[in-house]
Amino acid sequence: MSPITIGTLYAFSLVPSIMHRVESILLARSLKKIHLDHFPNQYVVPTMKVLEAITTKKCQEEFSLESLETLGDSFLKYAVSRHLFRSNKNQHEGLLTIKKGRMISNEVLCMLGCDRKLQGFIRNVCFNPKEWAIPDEPTCCITLDETVISAEKIYIKGTRYMRSKVVADVVEALIGVYLSSCGEMAALQFIDWLGLKVAFFSEHDQLHNETTIPLIHPERHVNISHLESVLNYSFRDPSLLVEALTHGSYHLSDVPRCYQVLGDIIESLAGAILVDSHYDKDVVWASIKHLLEPLVTPETVKLHPVRELQELCQRNNFVCERSVSFDKGIASLTIQVKGERMSYCHTCTGANKKMAKKLASKAVLDYLKGQSTPVVVQ
């Protein structure tokens, strides 16, 4: 019998990691099937996108839910705000804000997600090959809990503990998946599947519900033509422009509403155009974009030192260890970074742990970027 080569042994050592990835993909595929069985339309949703949405930063993968969560969070706020604005048009802006907060708070999203058993699909722990178990192999150390979701049997290993915000973030990330892959209607149907009822009216209902008494002589209050030239948009109902620029403390009998219903100044101008254009977001973006320039892009945004150091260490397979101590109210934080052929340690003090961590991370980053040994920065 010939001896086993090192290369063969190394190949076998990769089996747990490969099987873990296969199991994760199958988990995401099962979750996607549960969703799509609820939808009346046939949507094409990439399984890897669903896997990304249920993977947190703690897994230390090349992908995580953060980008999709940001997208889903923004759309959820837009959808709920639009629903409340159109169905409660005469209510005070403060009440609308309270209602929105109650509908989409982390606690509510967590509750909705748990009701749909999403917590069992979330990947929130870094993979440890030593804890991997061969599927279907009997073991006295691992028990599987069976649960049924939409006629699908799902098996969950052991008891899992996670913060409510993690479940809420996954809910928002999954909204982002359906929005980016299939559009607004798919995202709304997923929101409906969660149990959050957000009504989007038809065009007929929209025009009926949004009929208001127009402001008489709006040009007496603001320079309509000048503002329309600045915004590059002509209003069908100029009274919306007056409303968008009216503060709540400015009381006039012929200006019954103020911009706080629509948001702050720039937000309220965007809201006025959105309502006036019958919710055409392309028109809003074309009018508002130049007011927001220069726009922040992934190429121009500056990462926080703590986040940048974390990502740099992950890309270069560095081990990053932190320790903190306090002396007379002053925080002292030490960061040690270890690589295959390097080791660096730096300590910084600050008024609190957060500031000391930021300063120490920046110092370590400056050192690593200045090394003669190549370090993958981006």
N, C-alpha and C positions, 0 to 999 in steps of 0.2 A: 504494500500500500504506500503510495507516494505521499510525502508530507504536504500539508495544506499551506499554500503560500500566504504571505502577509496580505497581498492584494485581495485574496479570496476572503480572508478573515475580516478585512476592512469592509468589503462589500456586504458581508453578513451583518456587520455592525450597523449598517444603514437601514436594515429592514424595519426596526421599530419606528424610525422617523418616517419612512415611506408609508408604512401602514397607518401611522397616525394621520398623515395628510389624506390618505384615501378615506379613512373613517370620517374626517372632518368634512370632506367633499360630499360624502354620502349623507351626513347630517344636514348640511346645507340644502342638498337636493330634496330631502324629506320635508324640510320646512317650506321650501318653495312649492312643493306639490300640495301641501296643506293649504297654502294661500291661494294658489291658482285654481284649486277645486271650488273655491268660493266665488271666484270672479266669473261673470257672464261672458266676458270676452276672452279670446285666446291671446295671451301676452307671451312674448319671448323674453324671459328674464335670465341673464347669465348666472349660472350656479356660483361662479367664483365671486360675483358681486354680492350674493347673499352670504357667502362665506366671509367676505370682507366685513359685512355689516354686523356679523355676530362675533367678530374677533376684536378684543380690546388690546390696548397697548401692553398690558401685562404679559401677553403671550410672546412678546418680542419677535413678532413676525415682520416680514418686509412690508406688510400691509396691516391696516387697522381700520376701525369704523369711523375715525375722527372726521374725515372729509365728507363722507356720506351723512354723518350725524349733523354736521353744519348745514348741509343742503336740506335735509329733512326737517330740521328745526325751523329754518327760515320759511319753508313752504307751509309747515303746519301753522305757524303764526299768521302767515298771509291768509290761509284758507279759513281759519277760525275768525280772524279779524274781519274778513270779507263777509262771512256768514253773520256775525253779530252786527256789523254796520248796516247790512241790508234788512235784517229782521228786527232790529231795535233802533230804527233810524232817529227816533225822537227822544231816546234816553240820553241822560247826561254822560259825557265822555268818561267820567270817573267810574260810573257803574259798568260801562262797557269794558274798561280795563280790568276791573275786578272780575267780571264774568270770564274774560279771556284767561286771566291767571288761574282761575279755578278749573277751567276746562283743560289746560295744557301744562299744569304744574308737574314737576317730576313725580310727586306722589300719585297723581292721577294716572300718568303714563305708566308708572310702575305697576299700579293696580290693574290697568287694562292689559299690560303685557303678561302679568302673572296669570290673569284669568284665561289667557290664551296659551299658557304653559311655555312662554318664550324663554323663561329662565333656564329651562332644561337644555336649550340649544346654545346658550352663550358660552363662548370659549374665553375664559378669564384667567387661565393659569398657564405659565410657561411649561412647555412639554418637557417631561423628565423621562428619558428612556428606561430608567431603572424601575419606574412605576407602571410601565406599559405592560398590559396583559394580552396574551394571545387570544383572539376572539374564539368563543365557544369552548375554551379549555377550562375544565373544572378547577376551581380554586376556593380555598376556604377563607381567603383574605378579602375577596371582592364580592359584593352583592349588587344585583341590578334591580332597580325599582321599575315596574312596568306601569305605564300610563297610556291612556288612549286619547288621541286628539283627532277629531274629525275622521273617525274610523281607522286611523293609523296608529299602530302600536309603536311606542317610543320607549327605549330602555335607558335609564339614567343611573350612572354608577355612583353609589354612595350619596351622602348628604352634602349639599353645596351651600356656601354662604357668600353672599355678595351684597354690595350696597344697592339701595333702591335706585340711585342715580345711574348705575350701570345698566339696569333693565330699561330705564327711561331713555338712555342714550341709544341702546340697541333698537328700541321702538322708532326713534327718530331716524336712525341710520337705515332701517328697512323702508321707511317712507322715502328716503333719499334714493334707495335702490330702484323702487318702482317709478319714481319721478324721472330719474336720469335714464332709465332703460325704456320706459313705455309711455311717459308723459303724465300730464296732470290727472286724467281720468283714472288711470291705474293707481296713482298715489291716493286719490280720493276713495277708491274702492278698498284699498288696503286700510285706510283710516276707518272706513265703515266696518270692515272685518274686525278691527280692534274693538268696536263698540262705541266709537266716538262719532256722533251724528252731526255732520256738517253739511248743510243744505246749499247746493249750488243751483240757483234758479235758472230757468230757461230765459231766453231773450225776451219773451213776452212778459213773463213774471217780473223780470228785471226792470223793464221800462215802466211797468205798472207800479211796482213798489217804490221806485225812485222818483216818481213824479212829485215835485215840490213846488211851492209857490215861489216863482222867481223874484229876486230882489229888484225893486223898481229903481231905475237909474243907478246901476252899480258904478258907473264912471264918476259919480260924485264922491266916491270913497277912495278909489285907487285909480291910477293911470292904466287903464285896461290895455290900450294899444301898445304902450311902452313895455309892460310886463309880458304881453304876448310875443313881442319881438325878442325879448330876452330869452323866453322859454321856447321860442320857435314853435308855438302852438296857438291855434285860434280856438277859443272856448265857444262851445254851443251855448252854455249857460255861464255867463261872466260872474254871476253871483257866487259860484263856487270859488272863484279866484279871490273875491272879497272875503269869503268865509275862511279861506286858507291863510289870509294875512291878518285876521282879526284876533286879538288876544282876548282871553276870557274876562279880563278886567275892563275891557272897553265896551260899555253898555250903550247901545242905541236901539231904539224901538224897531227900526227897519233893518237891523242886522241881528237876527235872532240867534245865530249860531256862530261859534268861534273855531279857530284852527285846531284847538285841542282835541276836537272830535276826530280829526284826521291825523294828528301827530304834531311834532315840532315843525318849524318853518319849512325846511327842505322836504321833510317827510309829508307835510300837509300840502305843499305844492304838488308833489308827486301823487298824493291821494286825490287832489282835486282833478288832475289830469286823468287819473285812472277812472274815476267816477264819470267824468265828462265824456271820455272816449269809450264808454261802455266796457271798461275793464280790458282794454287793449294794452298789454304790458310792453309791447314793442314800441308803441307810441310814447309811453311814459319814459322808457329808457332813452329814446332818441331826444327827448326834451330835457331830461335831467342830467344826462351823462356829462355834458361840458361843465356843469356846475360842480361836479365831484372831482374833476381833474386837478392834479395828477392822480390817476387811479393806482391803488396798491395792487400789485400783481405778485404771483409766487416768486418772480425774479427779483422784485424790489423790496419785498417785505423782509424785515430783520427778525430773526428768531430770538427768543429769549435765551440768554446764556445757558440756563439749566437745560432747556429743551435741546439746544444745539449740541451741548456736550453729550447728552444722552444719545442722540442720533449718531454723533460721530463715533462714540464707543461701540454702538451696535454695528456700524458699517465696518469697523476695523477689528471686531472681536476683542475689544479691550474689556477688562473687568474694572468697574468703577465702584469704589467703596466710599461711604461717607460716615463720619462720626461727628457728633456735636456735643459741646459742653457749655455750661453757663457759669459766669463769675461776676457777681455783683450786678446781675441784670444784663450783662453783655454776652451775646452769643458768640461762640468760637466754633467754626465748622471746618473740618479737615476733609479734603477729597484726595483719594489715592487712586491713580489710574495705572493698571498693570497690563502690559502687552507681552508678546513673545520675546522681544529683545529690549524692552524698555519698562521703566517704572518711574512714576513721578508723583510727588505728594506736595500739597500746598494747603496752608491754613489761612483763613481770613476771619476777621471779627466784624460784627455789625450790631446795630441796635436791637435786632431780633434775628431769629433763625432764618427767615426768608431773605433778608438782606445779606447776611453772611453767606448763605448758599449761592446767591447770585454773584457776589464778588469772587468767591472761591472758584465758581464755575468759569467765570470770565478769565481769571488768571490761568487756570489749567488749559483753557482753550487757546489762549495766546501762546502758551508754552508748546502745546502740541502742534500748532500751525507753524511754529518757527523751527521745528526739528528738521535736520538734514534727511532723516529717514522719511520716505514718502508716507503721508497719512491721507486717507481718503476723506476729503472734507465734504464733498457733495456727491 
